[in-house]
Amino acid sequence: MEATISTQRQLHLGAFMRPASIHTGAWRYPGAYPDANFNLGHMVEFIRKLERGKFDAFFMADHLAVLNMPAEALRRSHTVTSFEPFTLLSALAMVTERIGLVATASTTFDEPFHIARRFASLDHISGGRAGWNIVTTANPDAALNFGREDQMEHGERYRRAREFYDVVTGLWDSFAEDAFPRDVATGTFLDPTRMHVLGHKGEFLSVRGPLNIARPVQGWPVIVQAGASEPGRQLAAETAELVFAAGSTLEEAKRFYADVKGRMRAIGRNPDHLKILPGALVVVGDTMASAREKRALLDSRVHAESAIASLSIALGHDASRFDPDGPLPEVPETNASKSGRERAIALARRENLTVRQLAQRLGGYAGLSFVGTPEHIADGMQQWLEEEGSDGFNIMFPYLPQGLDEFVDRVVPELQRRGIFRREYAGRTLRENLGLPRPANRFFPP
């Protein structure tokens, strides 16, 4: 498509950084850092480069268990070890100034007081750059690490998540902005009349409050959500300000975009107060042919055992029991991620893939990809933005550090040339850079 200058809408870019690359073969790519996931020096290098590229946020996903896959597949995985998100992001806050710091935290296996306190602390430490990615945790092995024998039922997880959100945001509103006069002359540090005791008792949670930390710099850290199921979409429409969406085609993404923003209008929320960023693997080349060669080399580094394991995780069933050269059989639902299962089944049916072929695709990365020259990649991103398939992208780098360097050094300038991506940050907080309002305190209105 013709490169046109657009001053109407601006792309927002996040960087998906755990695992450091989503692609299973990334750690084996020539010149890549095999230890990228668990090396603080590398993480500092990455986030500083992303900040130079004016990215909105560094997104730290998380797992609460070693991935549920056979040992033969596990030994091929670069996701086995990684930093705990709050520890890492607190350290990275000290070497950056503007880029957002988004951490995943589970509503199924943690407590609201813990989550509220950690995110409030990160927001204060970073000067207002924290974001909370709300997840309900699909991995059944995580339950075994928290004293449970089985995963909570899917619908129940989402009901708990909705209540959890209400409690956490209520705890963030524990203190008015002027609750701490710190008057040395009178000896008054806190004004108790400007403190609210939450006193929540609900279906799943009982939390007295108040939170023992001042209200976050942003009022609330930015609320992020990634679920694509029916309950996930509704939770996003009601609570989210940033959605890390899935979607392999523009038409599919446009339907998701219209659906979630339509749900927001229906409940009285401003659709502009939610940014939808599909995950996108980006491979940059000097020519289209060279970019495709890079992708082919990357895919070739996926081991067969990892491929079958990835398929098993997506389906919630042991795919090693299926005929590898036959079509994908009927797969019943489980308590695992419903959207991940549906995407895998749809891909197999759409392209008539055998189990082996589907596993190989999922073993690398089967979602949205932009593979080509900087101009070609910018064309695609601009089309998604202008046709309301997204408000930007959560970029997944194919290998590190080269893939990140190629995007920041070559694709970002092309997006800036077209006038659809910032040259400077709008402000110092994540909310300012995303164009999101600061939420009012529900207990202490202005």
C-alpha positions in Angstrom: 0.0 0.0 0.0 1.1 3.6 -0.6 2.9 5.2 2.4 0.6 8.0 3.5 1.1 10.4 6.4 -1.6 10.0 9.1 -1.9 12.4 11.9 -5.2 10.9 13.2 -4.0 7.8 15.0 -0.7 6.7 16.4 0.6 3.2 16.9 1.4 2.0 20.4 4.1 -0.6 20.8 4.8 -3.0 23.6 7.6 -5.5 23.8 6.8 -9.1 24.9 9.9 -10.0 26.9 9.2 -13.3 28.7 10.3 -15.5 27.3 12.7 -13.1 25.8 11.4 -14.4 22.5 8.2 -16.4 22.1 9.7 -18.5 19.3 10.9 -21.9 20.6 13.9 -21.9 18.3 15.1 -18.4 19.3 17.8 -19.4 21.7 19.4 -21.6 19.0 19.5 -18.9 16.3 23.0 -18.0 15.1 24.4 -15.1 17.2 21.5 -15.1 19.7 21.9 -15.0 23.5 21.0 -18.5 24.7 20.6 -17.2 28.2 18.6 -14.1 27.3 15.7 -15.1 29.7 17.8 -15.1 32.8 20.6 -12.6 32.4 20.2 -9.2 34.0 22.8 -7.6 31.9 21.0 -8.6 28.7 17.7 -7.4 30.1 19.2 -4.0 30.8 20.5 -3.9 27.3 17.2 -4.8 25.8 15.1 -2.3 27.8 17.4 0.6 27.1 17.3 -0.2 23.4 13.4 -0.3 23.6 13.3 3.0 25.4 15.5 4.6 22.7 13.0 3.2 20.2 10.2 5.0 22.2 8.3 1.8 23.0 5.3 2.2 25.3 6.0 -0.8 27.5 8.3 -3.7 28.4 5.9 -6.6 29.1 7.0 -9.3 31.5 4.8 -12.4 31.2 5.0 -15.0 33.9 4.5 -18.7 34.7 3.8 -20.2 38.1 5.1 -23.6 37.2 7.6 -25.2 34.9 5.6 -25.7 31.7 3.6 -28.9 31.7 5.4 -30.9 29.0 7.3 -34.2 28.9 10.9 -34.2 30.1 12.2 -34.8 26.6 10.5 -31.7 25.4 11.3 -29.7 28.5 15.0 -30.1 28.0 14.6 -28.2 24.6 12.7 -25.2 26.2 14.3 -21.8 26.9 11.3 -20.9 29.1 12.3 -23.2 32.0 14.0 -20.4 34.0 13.2 -16.7 34.2 13.2 -13.8 36.7 10.2 -13.1 39.0 8.6 -10.1 37.3 8.4 -7.6 40.2 12.1 -8.2 41.1 13.2 -7.7 37.6 11.1 -4.7 36.8 12.0 -2.9 40.0 15.7 -3.3 38.9 14.9 -2.2 35.3 13.0 0.9 36.7 16.4 2.2 37.9 18.0 2.2 34.5 15.1 3.7 32.5 13.0 6.9 32.7 9.9 6.6 30.3 9.2 3.1 29.2 6.3 1.3 30.9 6.8 -1.8 33.1 4.0 -4.3 32.8 4.0 -7.5 34.9 1.7 -10.5 34.9 0.1 -11.4 38.2 -2.4 -14.2 38.8 -5.8 -13.7 40.3 -6.1 -17.4 40.9 -3.0 -18.1 42.9 -2.3 -14.9 44.7 -4.1 -12.6 47.1 -5.4 -9.1 46.3 -3.5 -7.4 49.1 -0.2 -8.8 47.8 -0.9 -7.7 44.3 -2.1 -4.3 45.2 0.9 -3.6 47.4 3.5 -4.9 44.8 2.0 -2.9 41.9 1.7 0.3 44.1 5.3 -0.1 45.1 6.5 -0.6 41.5 4.5 2.4 40.4 6.1 4.6 43.1 9.6 3.2 42.4 9.3 3.8 38.6 7.6 7.2 38.9 4.3 6.0 37.4 5.2 3.4 34.9 3.6 0.2 36.2 1.0 -1.9 34.5 -0.8 -5.0 35.8 -1.5 -7.8 33.3 -4.5 -9.7 34.9 -4.3 -13.4 34.2 -6.4 -16.3 35.6 -3.6 -18.9 35.0 -4.4 -21.8 32.6 -1.5 -24.1 33.4 -2.9 -27.0 35.5 0.5 -27.7 37.0 0.4 -24.3 38.7 -2.4 -25.6 41.0 0.0 -28.2 42.4 2.4 -25.5 43.5 -0.3 -23.8 45.6 -1.8 -26.6 47.6 -4.5 -27.5 45.1 -5.1 -30.8 43.3 -6.7 -29.4 40.2 -7.2 -26.1 38.3 -10.2 -24.0 39.2 -13.0 -24.2 36.6 -12.7 -21.7 33.7 -15.8 -19.7 34.4 -15.1 -19.6 38.1 -11.6 -18.3 37.5 -13.1 -15.3 35.6 -15.7 -14.6 38.3 -12.9 -14.6 40.9 -10.8 -12.3 38.6 -13.6 -9.8 38.3 -14.0 -9.6 42.1 -10.2 -9.6 42.5 -10.0 -6.5 40.3 -12.6 -4.7 42.3 -10.6 -5.4 45.5 -7.2 -4.4 44.2 -8.4 -1.2 42.7 -10.3 -0.5 45.9 -7.1 -1.0 47.9 -5.3 1.4 45.6 -7.9 4.0 46.6 -7.3 3.5 50.3 -5.8 7.0 50.8 -6.8 10.4 49.4 -4.1 12.4 47.6 -3.7 14.6 50.6 -3.8 11.9 53.3 -0.1 12.4 54.3 0.5 16.0 55.4 3.8 15.1 57.0 3.6 18.2 59.1 6.8 18.3 61.1 5.6 21.2 63.3 2.4 19.6 64.5 3.7 16.0 64.4 0.9 14.9 62.0 2.1 12.4 59.4 -1.3 10.9 58.4 -4.8 12.4 58.4 -7.0 9.3 59.4 -10.1 11.0 58.0 -8.5 10.7 54.5 -8.0 6.9 54.9 -10.7 4.4 53.7 -11.1 0.8 55.2 -12.3 -1.3 52.3 -14.1 -4.0 54.3 -14.7 -6.3 51.3 -16.5 -9.6 51.7 -17.5 -11.4 48.5 -18.0 -14.7 46.8 -14.3 -15.5 46.8 -12.5 -12.9 48.8 -12.5 -11.3 52.2 -10.1 -8.3 52.5 -10.3 -5.6 55.2 -7.7 -3.0 54.1 -6.6 -0.3 53.9 -3.4 -0.8 51.8 -0.3 0.2 53.7 1.2 2.3 50.9 0.1 5.7 49.5 -2.1 5.8 46.4 0.0 4.9 43.2 1.5 7.7 41.2 -0.9 7.0 38.3 -3.9 6.6 40.6 -4.0 3.0 39.4 -1.3 1.2 37.5 -2.5 0.6 33.9 -4.9 -2.5 33.8 -3.9 -5.0 31.1 -5.7 -8.1 30.0 -5.1 -10.9 27.5 -8.0 -13.3 27.5 -9.8 -13.9 24.2 -12.6 -16.2 25.4 -16.1 -14.9 26.0 -15.5 -14.3 29.7 -12.1 -12.8 28.8 -13.6 -10.3 26.4 -16.2 -9.2 28.9 -13.6 -8.8 31.6 -11.5 -6.7 29.2 -14.5 -4.5 28.3 -15.3 -3.9 31.9 -11.8 -3.4 33.3 -8.9 -3.3 30.8 -7.1 -0.3 29.5 -4.7 -2.3 27.4 -5.4 -5.7 25.7 -2.7 -8.0 24.4 -4.8 -9.7 21.8 -4.3 -12.8 19.6 -5.3 -12.8 16.0 -3.6 -14.2 12.9 -5.6 -12.3 10.2 -6.7 -8.7 9.9 -10.3 -9.7 9.4 -10.3 -11.8 12.6 -8.6 -8.9 14.5 -11.2 -6.4 13.2 -14.0 -8.6 14.6 -12.3 -8.8 18.0 -11.6 -5.0 18.0 -15.2 -4.2 17.2 -16.6 -6.7 19.6 -14.6 -5.5 22.7 -15.0 -1.8 21.9 -18.7 -2.4 21.3 -19.0 -4.0 24.7 -17.3 -1.0 26.2 -19.9 1.4 24.6 -22.7 -0.8 25.8 -21.6 -0.4 29.5 -20.8 3.3 29.1 -17.0 3.2 28.8 -15.1 5.3 26.3 -13.6 2.9 23.7 -10.6 5.3 23.4 -9.7 4.4 26.9 -8.7 0.8 25.8 -5.8 0.1 23.5 -5.8 -3.2 21.7 -2.3 -4.6 20.8 -2.2 -8.0 19.1 1.0 -10.0 19.6 3.1 -9.9 16.4 6.4 -11.7 15.6 8.5 -9.5 13.4 11.3 -10.7 11.1 13.2 -7.9 9.3 15.2 -8.5 6.1 17.0 -6.4 3.4 14.7 -8.1 0.9 11.5 -10.1 1.2 13.5 -13.2 0.2 16.1 -12.6 2.9 13.4 -12.1 5.6 11.8 -15.4 4.6 15.1 -17.1 4.8 15.6 -15.8 8.3 12.1 -17.1 9.3 12.8 -20.5 7.7 16.1 -20.8 9.6 14.4 -19.8 12.8 11.7 -22.4 12.3 14.3 -25.1 11.5 15.7 -24.7 15.0 12.6 -26.0 16.7 13.1 -29.5 17.9 10.3 -32.1 17.2 9.9 -32.9 20.9 9.2 -29.2 21.6 6.8 -29.0 18.8 4.6 -31.8 20.1 4.8 -30.3 23.6 3.6 -26.9 22.4 0.6 -28.6 20.7 -0.2 -30.5 23.9 -0.2 -27.2 25.9 -2.4 -25.5 23.3 -4.9 -28.3 23.2 -4.8 -29.3 26.9 -4.3 -32.9 25.9 -1.2 -35.1 25.3 -0.7 -34.8 21.5 2.0 -37.5 21.5 -0.8 -40.0 21.6 -2.2 -38.8 18.3 -1.3 -40.2 14.9 1.4 -37.7 13.8 0.6 -38.1 10.1 -3.2 -38.1 10.5 -5.6 -35.2 10.8 -6.2 -33.6 14.2 -8.8 -35.7 16.0 -11.7 -34.3 17.9 -10.3 -32.7 21.1 -12.7 -32.2 24.1 -12.5 -29.0 26.2 -10.5 -28.9 29.4 -9.9 -26.2 32.0 -6.9 -25.0 30.0 -7.0 -21.9 27.9 -10.1 -22.0 25.6 -8.9 -19.4 23.2 -5.5 -21.2 22.7 -7.3 -24.5 22.0 -9.7 -22.9 19.6 -6.9 -21.2 17.6 -5.0 -24.4 17.2 -8.0 -26.4 16.1 -9.0 -23.6 13.6 -5.5 -23.5 12.1 -5.5 -27.3 11.6 -8.9 -27.3 10.0 -8.3 -24.2 7.9 -5.1 -25.4 6.4 -5.8 -29.2 6.5 -2.7 -29.8 8.6 -1.6 -33.2 10.0 -0.8 -33.4 13.7 2.9 -33.3 12.8 2.5 -30.2 10.7 0.3 -28.4 13.2 2.8 -29.2 16.0 5.7 -27.8 13.9 3.8 -24.6 13.3 2.8 -24.2 16.9 6.3 -25.3 18.1 7.8 -22.2 16.6 5.1 -19.5 16.5 1.8 -19.8 14.7 0.3 -16.4 15.4 0.5 -13.1 13.6 3.8 -12.4 11.8 5.2 -9.6 9.8 8.1 -10.9 7.7 9.7 -8.6 5.2 11.5 -5.4 4.6 11.0 -2.4 6.9 8.7 -0.8 4.4 6.6 -4.0 4.0 6.3 -4.4 7.7 5.3 -0.7 8.1 2.7 -1.1 5.4 1.1 -4.0 7.2 1.1 -2.2 10.6 -0.3 0.9 9.1 -3.1 -1.0 7.5 -4.0 -2.7 10.8 -4.1 0.7 12.5 -6.1 2.5 9.8 -8.7 -0.3 9.4 -9.1 -0.7 13.1 -7.7 -4.1 13.5 -5.5 -2.8 16.3 -4.2 0.3 18.1 -0.7 -1.0 17.8 1.2 -4.2 18.5 2.9 -6.2 21.2 6.1 -7.0 19.4 7.7 -10.4 19.8 11.3 -10.5 18.6 12.4 -13.7 16.7 15.8 -13.8 18.4 17.8 -11.5 20.6 19.6 -9.1 20.5 19.6 -9.0 16.6 15.8 -9.1 16.2 15.2 -6.3 18.6 18.0 -4.2 17.1 16.7 -4.7 13.6 13.2 -3.5 14.6 14.3 -0.5 16.6 16.9 0.6 14.1 15.0 0.0 10.9 11.2 -0.4 11.4 10.7 2.3 14.0 12.2 5.0 11.8 10.0 4.0 8.9 6.9 4.2 11.2 8.1 7.6 12.4 8.6 8.8 8.8 5.0 8.0 8.0 3.8 10.0 11.0 2.1 7.0 12.8 4.6 6.5 15.6 6.0 9.0 18.1 9.5 10.5 18.0 9.4 11.5 21.6 7.4 10.3 24.6 4.3 12.3 25.5 5.0 12.2 29.2 6.7 10.3 32.1 4.0 7.9 33.1 2.6 4.9 31.2 -0.9 6.4 31.3 0.4 9.7 29.7 2.2 7.8 26.9 -0.9 5.6 26.2 -3.2 8.6 26.3 -5.2 7.2 29.2 -7.0 9.2 31.9 -5.9 9.0 35.5 -8.8 7.3 37.4 -10.5 9.2 40.2 -10.4 7.9 43.7 -13.8 6.3 44.3 -13.7 7.0 48.0 -12.3 10.6 47.9 -13.7 12.4 44.9 -12.0 15.7 43.9 
